[in-house]
Amino acid sequence: MGIYLELIALVWFLVCWLGYTEYSKRKANDRPCLSNTLDLYREDWMRVMLRRDNRISDASVVGNLERNGAFFKFTWSMRMYNFVAVLIGSAPLTTDTKASPASREAFARSAGQVCNMAGDAFNLGLRSYYYALAVVSWFIHPVVFMAASTLVVIVLYRREFRSAALLALRSGKVFEEPAPKQETDKETQS
C-alpha cells in the first residue's frame, strides 16, 4: 500500500503543478490577472521611457529586477532583464528626428514584450519555489505532500486572480475596451 500511496502523491503533485500552469495560462486569456495586468504596465513603461531624455531611473529599475533572480527560471529572467537594459540603452531619444511615431510604437511593444517574458520567467521561478516547498513535505508523509500541493495551487490562484495587489493594479489604470466589431458589407446587405 505504501508504494501506491507514494505514486498517487506524485501523480497528484504533477496534476497540481502542470494542471494549474495550463489553467492559469488559459484563464489569463479571458480574465484579469497579475500577469496580464503587469504586461500592460510594462508596455506602457516602455512607451513612457521613450518620452524621457534621462533614462537613469529606467535602467535602475531594470537593475533591481535583474538582481532578484537565481536558479534556472530566475537566471533566464535575469538574462532577459539584461536584454531590457540593452533595449533601454538603444532606445531612440526624444530628439531623434529619424525615429517615426510608428517605429517608436514598434520599439515600445518589442521592449515591453521582452520585459514581459522576463517577468513571466520570474513568475515561473517563484512558482517553482512554492512547489519545492510542497515536495519537501513529501518527507513527512505522502498525504501531507498531496495536501501541500493542493495548498500551493490555492495560494497561487488567490494571488494571481483574487489578490488585493491585483485590485490595486487594476484600479490604477484605465483599460481600453476592445473595439466593437465592424460590420462587414455582407452583414449590412442582408
N, C-alpha and C positions, 0 to 999 in steps of 0.2 A: 504493500500500500504506500510506503514511504516514497519510492521512486516515482510512482504515478502522481502523487501529490506534488513532488518537485517538478515534474514535467508539466502538470496543469498550471503550476505557478509561473513557470517560464513562458508557457503559451499565453497566459493571461497578461503577463508583462508585455509581451510582444504585441498583443491585441491593443492594449492600452497605448503603448508608445506609437506604433505605426498607425493605429486607428485614429488617435487624436491628431496626429500630424496631418493625415489626409482630411479629417473632418475640419480642422481649423483652416486648411487651405481653401477648401470648398466654401465654408461658411464666410470667409473673408471676402469672397466674390460678391456676396449679396447683402452683407450687413456690416455696419461699422465695427471695427476692432482696433486695438492698439497698433497693429502692424500697418493696416491700410491708412489709418489716420496719420501716423508718423511719416508714411510715404508722401502724403500730400504736403506736410510741413517741410520735409527735406527738399522737395522740388521747389517749393516757394522760397526756401532758404537760398537755393542756387540762383533764383531769379533776383532776389534782393541783393545778393552778393555782387551780381553783375552791375548793379547800380551804384555800388560803393567804389570809391577810389582806394581807400585804405581797407585792406583785407586781412589785417593782422588778427582781428578778432575771429574771423572765419578760420584762419589757419590754427589759431589757438584752440578753438572748439574741436577741430578735427584731431589735433594732437591729443587732447583729453580723451576723446573717444577711442583713439588708437591705443592708448596706454592701458585700457581696461581689459585687454584680451590675453589669454594663454590657452594652451591645448589646441586641438585641431580646428574646430569651427571658430574658436576665438582668434587663432592665428590667421586664418583666412580673412576674418573680419578686419583684423589689424592691417593685413596686406591691402585690402580694398579701401580702407580709410587712408592708407598711404596713396592709393590712386586718386582719391578725392583731393588730397593735399596737392598732388601734381596738377589736377584739373583746376583747382583754385589759383594755383600759381600761373597757369597758362590761360586763364580766362581773359577775354578781351576787356580792356579798360574802358571806362565811360567815355574817354576822349578818343577812342579808336573809331575813326570815321569809316574804316573799311568793313567793320562788322555791322551787318544789316540787322534789323529787328528780328527777321526770320532766323538768321544764324545765331543770334543771342538766345532766342527761344529754344532752338535745337540744342545749343550748348547746355542751357539750364536743364532741359529734360534729360539729356545724356548724363550730366553730372549728378542730377537728382537720382537717376536710375542706379548709378554706381553706388551712391551713398545709401540708397535703399537696400541694395544687395548686401552691403556691409552690415547694415542694421539687421537684416534678416539672418545673416550668418551668426551675428552676435546673439540674436534671439534663440537660434537653434543651439548655440553653445550653452546658454542659460538653461534651456530645457534639458540638455544632457546632464547638467549638474543635478537637477531635480530628479531625473530618472536614476542617476547614480546613487542618490540617497535611498531610493526605493530598493535598488539592488543590494545595498549594504544590509537592509533589513532582512534579506534572504538568509543571512547567517543566524538570525534569531529563529525564524520558522517560515515555512512556505506560505502559510496563511497570512502572516504578518507582511510578507513580501507582496502578496496579492492585494491586501488592504492598503499598503503604502503606494503601490502602483495606481490603484483607484484614486487615492487621495491626491497624488500628483496630477492626474487628469482633472480632478475637480478644481484644484488650485490654479492650474494653467487656464482652464476655461474661465473661471471667475476673473482672473487678472486680465486676460485678453479681451473678453467680451462683456464683462459686467463690472469693471473696476471704477472707482471714483476717479482714478487718473484718466481713464477713457472719457468719462463725462466732462472732466475739466478741459481736456484737449479738444473735444468736440465743441464745447461751448465757447472756446476762444477763436473760432474760425467760422467764417460764413462759407458754407459748402454750396456749390452750384448744383442745381437740379439738372438732370440730363435734359438736353434739348428735346422738345416734342418731336415726335416722328413726323416727317414731312409727308404730305400726301403725294403719291405718285400720279402721273397723268391717267393711268388706268383706273385708279381708285376714284378720281374725280369724274371720269367719263361714265362710270357705272351707276 
